[in-house]
Structure formats: C-alpha cells, structure tokens
C-alpha cells in the first residue's frame, strides 16, 4: 500500500498556522521562555535532561587530580568516592570539566610547586590515554566542540594557584605548552603574583609588578585569567590590565555571604561583565549562604569525632565509606540556593556573564540535588521553573558563555602575536 501523500497538505497547514498567529516550529528550534512556561512539570524535567545532553556543558572547576593523589580510583568507570567519574558525568550531560591542577599554598614555603603541577598534568594526560574512547585532552574551545560531536568528554586543564610559575615568567609558557588554559592567580595565601582573598593582610595591595607581567604573558599566549581566590583589589587590577576578558572559574555572589571576600561583590561582578567576562557559580554550600558555612563545619566535625571515638582511620576503607555516606546523607542547602545566585547575576548584568564552576571534589558540603556530576539536570530544571530562561539562555549558562570568552582570549593572543611579528 502506498503511503498517504501528506506533502500537498503542507500549504494548507501553514495557512492555518499563520491565521492562528503562529509560526511552524521545527524540532531543532530552541524554545523561548514563554514556550517553556507553558510546559507541565514532567515536561520540564524531561526538557532539563534533554538540554543537559543537547548542549555543551562546561564546568569551570573540578578537583579530580588532587583527589586522586590521596585516593586513586579508575574514573573511567564508576567509583566509590568523590563527585566525578565517567558514568555519572555522562548521566549528567557533562562534556568539558576543567581538571583543576591544584597546588596547595604550602608549596610556596617548601618549594617544588612546578614539579607537583607537572605531576598532576601527567595524571590528567593519563586519564585520557587510559580511556581514549571516553576522555580526550582539550587545549582549545574548538577541541571541546569537536570532541563533543564525537561523544568524548573533554578534559581541559586549569591551574589553581600561580605558585608553580615561581619567579620565572618562562614558566607561563611552559604550562601553556603542557595544556594549562587558565590560571587561578592565587589560592589561600598571597603569592608572587598577587593577594589572596583568604590571607589576613595584603602583600601587594593587588597585583605585584611580576603579576602584571604574568597577565601580559597570559594574554600573549591565549591563556584565560581566573580571578577566583584573589582580593578585590587584585581582581580590579587584573581587569584594568588584561586585554582579554577574564573568568571567575568557581565563585559565587557575596550578596548572599556578606563580608566574605572569596565570593564576588556586585561592583566586581559588574566590572567583570563590562570587561566581557563570566562568573562561574560555585555549588559548594559554604559559597551559597553564610549560615551554611557553620552547618557544613559542624557536620564535618561530627564525622571526624565519630571516627576518632571509634578508632577508625579516616583513610581506611571503613573510614572512607562512613565519610562518603554521612556527606551524602547530610546535604546543606538546596538547588534553589544555586538558582538564587544565578538569578542575582542575571538581574545584575544579564545572562551572558554566567557559567557553572561546581568545585566538585574540592568542597565538603554540597546542596541537596547537586551532590555530584550526574545532577546538573536538577539545576537546569530549577532554572526552567523560574520562567526566566529560554533554551538559548540555558545553552549559554551551560557552556556557551565561557566558550565565547575562551574564543576571545585566543583571538586576542593571535592579534598580539601578529602585531609583535609586524614590528
């Protein structure tokens, strides 16, 4: 039997749609915020999962490498510990987690920061080499896009703490050649580059003279500058100096944690946006509300007390299992808290300057519904529920905004190098 010929009916259907004040919509057309508001709750949940997998999802900061130094596991398969592994990342739609090359500030006292950073980079390269059908190193935004199309999870790298640069500007290029694509300038202590938001007294009152050279070199090479962890004065110095937009890879809004400089104040968020940059919202409970900081500390101390009273080594299988169970059973805050931060930035500077920087594997307490990399759809659902976001807005928040900044950083470097060649 020949199929019924539907094509002659299309002009009639189009006329009906136009008379009804509608336009024909294809499956590929992004949904508007108004169209999303008309969906049922079940449809919103299904859409959230769909969008998590449809668009490139970039997370600005995940501390897998440092976690692996203490508790090695095969992240290509399901793991017992931590917040990240391949199966959970795939379930959550995560496509490009920036692997944090975290250097504790203690290395500023002992030396050896560059060697330790190189060892963590070796580890990340090993993740990709051991599971080439699952992971691939990414050193450009185009790498991320190509690997997304191939179904691979990209592993770009960002270095948390500029201490491994030591006092040698050539080390910036060394780490660029090794694949580092952003540097968080400081961590918990002031260093040779600038002042840390966690330190008690300033050393430089912003960027150091050497730090200014580091900014210039990062611009020249095409490496993103990360102003998470720095003081306000350091951040404003960076914005005044950098020729390219910058990021805050894992920071939230000080509006909800008054007086805590580790989060970003409204004036700094505005300045970051005016410079074309992106704040990537941290999921850690201590970043979400002031009162959550004490709650998280209390739970952690209860766990430590239980282990101590029962003579259980924290790093033993029994100790690790108890720690994991209690951490999971005691979330602090909810997904709505993260939405509140995103909403605050949207209202302040618009949706083009928002990204995600969970700090998974780097924080103790996390909110209910956002406790590992499988749960990004919960956040997308909560954003859709507000009625303020179109599908295109969600795509920007998930990864489009930070990829735009990365593209601009690369373009700025190309312009600087071409100008230098012409001299």
C-alpha positions as semicolon CSV with decimal commas, in nm:
position;residue;x (nm);y (nm);z (nm)
1;X;0,000;0,000;0,000
2;X;0,140;0,340;-0,097
3;X;0,188;0,589;0,193
4;X;-0,071;0,866;0,213
5;X;0,069;1,177;0,037
6;X;0,090;1,436;0,314
7;X;0,307;1,693;0,135
8;X;0,019;1,855;-0,061
9;X;-0,143;1,932;0,275
10;X;0,154;2,141;0,399
11;X;0,045;2,472;0,236
12;X;-0,297;2,434;0,400
13;X;-0,133;2,361;0,740
14;X;0,092;2,664;0,702
15;X;-0,209;2,885;0,622
16;X;-0,390;2,760;0,933
17;X;-0,087;2,831;1,149
18;X;-0,045;3,179;1,010
19;X;-0,415;3,259;1,054
20;X;-0,382;3,142;1,413
21;X;-0,095;3,386;1,468
22;X;0,160;3,103;1,497
23;X;0,467;3,003;1,304
24;X;0,561;2,647;1,209
25;X;0,821;2,517;1,454
26;X;1,077;2,252;1,374
27;X;1,221;2,008;1,625
28;X;1,550;2,196;1,616
29;X;1,408;2,540;1,700
30;X;1,514;2,648;2,051
31;X;1,223;2,702;2,289
32;X;1,152;3,053;2,411
33;X;1,098;3,134;2,778
34;X;0,727;3,181;2,704
35;X;0,701;2,837;2,543
36;X;0,886;2,683;2,836
37;X;0,642;2,842;3,083
38;X;0,359;2,650;2,915
39;X;0,514;2,309;2,984
40;X;0,399;2,072;3,255
41;X;0,629;1,977;3,541
42;X;0,701;1,637;3,384
43;X;0,779;1,806;3,054
44;X;1,015;2,048;3,228
45;X;1,205;1,761;3,388
46;X;1,234;1,583;3,055
47;X;1,346;1,904;2,885
48;X;1,609;1,966;3,152
49;X;1,765;1,626;3,089
50;X;1,743;1,681;2,714
51;X;1,917;2,020;2,731
52;X;2,193;1,882;2,954
53;X;2,283;1,643;2,671
54;X;2,196;1,863;2,374
55;X;2,433;2,148;2,455
56;X;2,798;2,156;2,557
57;X;2,815;2,159;2,936
58;X;3,136;2,308;3,076
59;X;3,221;2,300;3,445
60;X;3,491;2,552;3,532
61;X;3,646;2,368;3,826
62;X;3,656;2,004;3,936
63;X;3,929;1,883;4,174
64;X;3,968;1,526;4,047
65;X;4,351;1,526;4,015
66;X;4,419;1,629;4,374
67;X;4,154;1,384;4,497
68;X;4,336;1,109;4,307
69;X;4,667;1,185;4,482
70;X;4,513;1,067;4,810
71;X;4,254;0,814;4,696
72;X;4,327;0,683;4,346
73;X;4,039;0,522;4,159
74;X;3,956;0,448;3,796
75;X;3,740;0,744;3,696
76;X;3,669;0,586;3,356
77;X;3,431;0,359;3,549
78;X;3,201;0,402;3,847
79;X;3,392;0,499;4,159
80;X;3,314;0,466;4,528
81;X;3,445;0,806;4,626
82;X;3,433;1,163;4,506
83;X;3,184;1,354;4,299
84;X;3,311;1,272;3,948
85;X;3,351;0,968;3,729
86;X;3,267;0,891;3,366
87;X;2,930;0,716;3,417
88;X;2,800;0,996;3,638
89;X;2,937;1,265;3,407
90;X;2,767;1,101;3,111
91;X;2,438;1,074;3,301
92;X;2,453;1,442;3,394
93;X;2,548;1,564;3,047
94;X;2,891;1,697;3,149
95;X;3,112;1,748;2,843
96;X;3,409;1,961;2,949
97;X;3,508;1,955;3,317
98;X;3,813;2,173;3,375
99;X;4,051;1,949;3,566
100;X;4,196;2,156;3,850
101;X;4,572;2,138;3,880
102;X;4,554;2,244;4,243
103;X;4,876;2,349;4,416
104;X;4,843;2,394;4,794
105;X;4,991;2,717;4,926
106;X;5,231;2,510;5,139
107;X;5,442;2,464;4,826
108;X;5,512;2,838;4,841
109;X;5,705;2,763;5,160
110;X;5,863;2,428;5,075
111;X;5,934;2,469;4,705
112;X;5,855;2,208;4,443
113;X;5,537;2,371;4,313
114;X;5,631;2,339;3,946
115;X;5,720;1,971;3,979
116;X;5,396;1,895;4,164
117;X;5,193;2,076;3,898
118;X;5,367;1,877;3,626
119;X;5,285;1,553;3,808
120;X;4,914;1,640;3,818
121;X;4,917;1,731;3,449
122;X;5,079;1,392;3,381
123;X;4,792;1,233;3,574
124;X;4,524;1,406;3,364
125;X;4,701;1,305;3,045
126;X;4,696;0,954;3,185
127;X;4,316;0,967;3,225
128;X;4,279;1,032;2,853
129;X;4,548;0,784;2,748
130;X;4,390;0,506;2,956
131;X;4,037;0,562;2,822
132;X;4,063;0,719;2,475
133;X;3,704;0,625;2,388
134;X;3,579;0,823;2,688
135;X;3,816;1,114;2,754
136;X;4,032;1,349;2,547
137;X;4,257;1,639;2,645
138;X;4,126;1,976;2,523
139;X;4,353;2,277;2,471
140;X;4,114;2,497;2,273
141;X;3,743;2,570;2,256
142;X;3,740;2,407;1,913
143;X;3,879;2,089;2,070
144;X;3,583;2,090;2,308
145;X;3,337;2,137;2,022
146;X;3,492;1,863;1,805
147;X;3,511;1,617;2,090
148;X;3,152;1,689;2,188
149;X;3,047;1,585;1,838
150;X;3,247;1,265;1,878
151;X;3,082;1,182;2,210
152;X;3,400;1,228;2,414
153;X;3,432;1,408;2,747
154;X;3,695;1,678;2,707
155;X;3,948;1,736;2,983
156;X;4,072;2,095;2,965
157;X;4,301;2,195;3,249
158;X;4,319;2,499;3,476
159;X;4,593;2,555;3,733
160;X;4,468;2,663;4,076
161;X;4,740;2,883;4,228
162;X;5,008;3,055;4,023
163;X;5,282;2,939;4,262
164;X;5,430;2,693;4,005
165;X;5,526;2,989;3,785
166;X;5,772;3,064;4,064
167;X;5,974;3,376;3,975
168;X;6,033;3,279;3,613
169;X;5,800;3,426;3,351
170;X;5,906;3,149;3,108
171;X;5,712;2,904;3,324
172;X;5,385;3,058;3,200
173;X;5,469;2,931;2,852
174;X;5,590;2,600;2,997
175;X;5,247;2,537;3,146
176;X;5,069;2,664;2,837
177;X;5,261;2,406;2,632
178;X;5,161;2,144;2,887
179;X;4,794;2,222;2,826
180;X;4,702;2,466;3,104
181;X;4,434;2,703;2,973
182;X;4,361;2,912;3,279
183;X;4,548;3,004;3,594
184;X;4,375;3,091;3,920
185;X;4,631;3,352;4,024
186;X;4,640;3,272;4,397
187;X;4,494;3,023;4,639
188;X;4,482;3,053;5,019
189;X;4,790;3,273;5,063
190;X;4,934;3,577;4,892
191;X;5,195;3,474;4,639
192;X;5,442;3,628;4,396
193;X;5,158;3,730;4,161
194;X;4,910;3,899;4,393
195;X;4,699;3,891;4,706
196;X;4,463;3,612;4,812
197;X;4,114;3,673;4,949
198;X;4,187;3,416;5,222
199;X;4,504;3,580;5,354
200;X;4,484;3,810;5,654
201;X;4,700;4,101;5,534
202;X;4,782;4,225;5,184
203;X;5,135;4,194;5,049
204;X;5,092;4,389;4,725
205;X;4,755;4,565;4,763
206;X;4,660;4,399;4,435
207;X;4,880;4,260;4,159
208;X;5,255;4,258;4,214
209;X;5,483;4,406;3,946
210;X;5,566;4,046;3,847
211;X;5,194;3,969;3,843
212;X;5,143;4,241;3,584
213;X;5,397;4,068;3,362
214;X;5,217;3,735;3,417
215;X;4,889;3,892;3,299
216;X;5,058;4,026;2,986
217;X;5,214;3,688;2,911
218;X;4,889;3,501;2,963
219;X;4,720;3,741;2,720
220;X;5,001;3,688;2,467
221;X;4,978;3,309;2,486
222;X;4,599;3,279;2,491
223;X;4,553;3,157;2,848
224;X;4,245;3,262;3,043
225;X;4,297;3,457;3,364
226;X;4,096;3,336;3,664
227;X;4,013;3,584;3,941
228;X;3,859;3,336;4,183
229;X;4,050;3,337;4,516
230;X;4,203;3,685;4,476
231;X;4,124;4,002;4,669
232;X;3,902;4,267;4,517
233;X;4,200;4,496;4,461
234;X;4,385;4,218;4,279
235;X;4,078;4,144;4,065
236;X;4,030;4,509;3,971
237;X;4,400;4,533;3,885
238;X;4,359;4,231;3,656
239;X;4,057;4,384;3,482
240;X;4,248;4,708;3,428
241;X;4,548;4,522;3,288
242;X;4,410;4,237;3,078
243;X;4,341;4,292;2,710
244;X;4,111;3,989;2,702
245;X;3,801;3,900;2,907
246;X;3,864;3,705;3,226
247;X;3,675;3,442;3,424
248;X;3,599;3,358;3,784
249;X;3,613;2,980;3,747
250;X;3,442;2,887;4,075
251;X;3,298;3,182;4,266
252;X;2,952;3,284;4,379
253;X;2,785;3,608;4,490
254;X;2,890;3,797;4,804
255;X;2,535;3,931;4,820
256;X;2,443;3,603;4,998
257;X;2,763;3,584;5,210
258;X;2,820;3,945;5,321
259;X;3,178;4,028;5,413
260;X;3,325;3,709;5,264
261;X;3,574;3,827;5,002
262;X;3,614;3,482;4,846
263;X;3,277;3,542;4,676
264;X;3,235;3,833;4,435
265;X;3,066;4,161;4,527
266;X;2,820;4,330;4,295
267;X;3,064;4,602;4,185
268;X;3,319;4,338;4,088
269;X;3,058;4,131;3,901
270;X;2,958;4,443;3,707
271;X;3,321;4,519;3,624
272;X;3,380;4,158;3,515
273;X;3,077;4,176;3,286
274;X;3,177;4,517;3,146
275;X;3,505;4,351;3,050
276;X;3,318;4,069;2,876
277;X;3,390;3,805;3,138
278;X;3,196;3,527;3,312
279;X;3,138;3,432;3,676
280;X;3,106;3,054;3,707
281;X;2,884;2,981;4,006
282;X;3,025;2,756;4,279
283;X;2,792;2,484;4,415
284;X;2,973;2,444;4,749
285;X;2,733;2,507;5,038
286;X;2,975;2,748;5,207
287;X;2,956;2,968;4,897
288;X;2,577;2,979;4,893
289;X;2,478;3,131;5,229
290;X;2,669;3,250;5,533
291;X;2,480;3,021;5,770
292;X;2,572;2,716;5,563
293;X;2,940;2,761;5,647
294;X;2,884;2,676;6,013
295;X;2,643;2,395;5,924
296;X;2,895;2,227;5,695
297;X;3,174;2,261;5,951
298;X;2,952;2,110;6,219
299;X;2,872;1,803;6,008
300;X;3,236;1,756;5,919
301;X;3,339;1,774;6,286
302;X;3,071;1,522;6,379
303;X;3,210;1,279;6,122
304;X;3,566;1,330;6,243
305;X;3,454;1,287;6,605
306;X;3,276;0,960;6,529
307;X;3,580;0,818;6,351
308;X;3,809;0,924;6,634
309;X;3,586;0,783;6,911
310;X;3,565;0,451;6,733
311;X;3,933;0,428;6,643
312;X;3,862;0,430;6,268
313;X;4,134;0,563;6,040
314;X;3,989;0,832;5,810
315;X;4,174;0,682;5,512
316;X;4,079;0,320;5,581
317;X;3,807;0,157;5,367
318;X;3,568;0,174;5,664
319;X;3,655;0,538;5,731
320;X;3,618;0,641;5,368
321;X;3,285;0,461;5,341
322;X;3,149;0,631;5,655
323;X;3,272;0,972;5,540
324;X;3,104;0,928;5,200
325;X;2,777;0,805;5,349
326;X;2,749;1,088;5,601
327;X;2,844;1,354;5,350
328;X;2,578;1,229;5,111
329;X;2,319;1,194;5,387
330;X;2,373;1,549;5,513
331;X;2,335;1,794;5,226
332;X;2,347;2,162;5,318
333;X;2,112;2,384;5,120
334;X;1,918;2,307;4,804
335;X;1,938;2,350;4,429
336;X;1,730;2,666;4,473
337;X;2,025;2,829;4,651
338;X;2,237;2,792;4,336
339;X;1,947;2,924;4,129
340;X;1,935;3,228;4,359
341;X;2,296;3,310;4,277
342;X;2,239;3,266;3,905
343;X;1,928;3,483;3,926
344;X;2,122;3,750;4,113
345;X;2,384;3,769;3,838
346;X;2,117;3,765;3,566
347;X;1,939;4,059;3,722
348;X;2,266;4,242;3,780
349;X;2,444;4,202;3,444
350;X;2,244;3,963;3,224
351;X;2,259;3,600;3,124
352;X;2,569;3,641;2,900
353;X;2,801;3,651;3,200
354;X;2,700;3,335;3,389
355;X;2,863;2,992;3,389
356;X;2,897;2,689;3,618
357;X;3,200;2,611;3,834
358;X;3,081;2,346;4,078
359;X;3,403;2,288;4,278
360;X;3,309;1,919;4,289
361;X;3,575;1,713;4,472
362;X;3,705;2,039;4,621
363;X;3,439;2,119;4,882
364;X;3,290;1,920;5,169
365;X;2,924;2,021;5,187
366;X;2,700;2,039;4,881
367;X;2,329;2,120;4,840
368;X;2,057;1,858;4,812
369;X;2,017;1,764;4,445
370;X;2,362;1,885;4,338
371;X;2,594;1,641;4,507
372;X;2,778;1,503;4,206
373;X;2,819;1,540;3,830
374;X;2,511;1,331;3,750
375;X;2,282;1,602;3,883
376;X;2,321;1,904;3,652
377;X;1,971;1,835;3,509
378;X;1,829;1,918;3,855
379;X;1,977;2,267;3,826
380;X;1,853;2,310;3,469
381;X;1,503;2,204;3,577
382;X;1,505;2,458;3,861
383;X;1,618;2,732;3,622
384;X;1,344;2,643;3,374
385;X;1,089;2,652;3,657
386;X;1,160;3,023;3,714
387;X;1,020;3,105;3,369
388;X;1,305;3,349;3,310
389;X;1,522;3,141;3,078
390;X;1,489;3,040;2,715
391;X;1,660;2,734;2,575
392;X;1,928;2,960;2,428
393;X;1,985;3,118;2,771
394;X;2,034;2,774;2,924
395;X;2,284;2,684;2,650
396;X;2,483;2,999;2,731
397;X;2,494;2,921;3,103
398;X;2,588;2,557;3,049
399;X;2,892;2,638;2,837
400;X;2,830;2,887;2,561
401;X;2,939;3,189;2,765
402;X;3,272;3,050;2,881
403;X;3,348;2,911;2,534
404;X;3,283;3,262;2,398
405;X;3,534;3,407;2,645
406;X;3,786;3,137;2,559
407;X;3,743;3,216;2,188
408;X;3,805;3,584;2,263
409;X;4,116;3,505;2,466
410;X;4,253;3,301;2,175
411;X;4,169;3,581;1,928
412;X;4,341;3,841;2,148
413;X;4,655;3,627;2,165
414;X;4,656;3,590;1,787
415;X;4,628;3,966;1,743
416;X;4,908;4,032;1,992
417;X;5,137;3,779;1,826
418;X;5,066;3,915;1,479
419;X;5,130;4,271;1,597
420;X;5,460;4,158;1,752
421;X;5,563;3,986;1,427
422;X;5,492;4,306;1,231
423;X;5,722;4,516;1,446
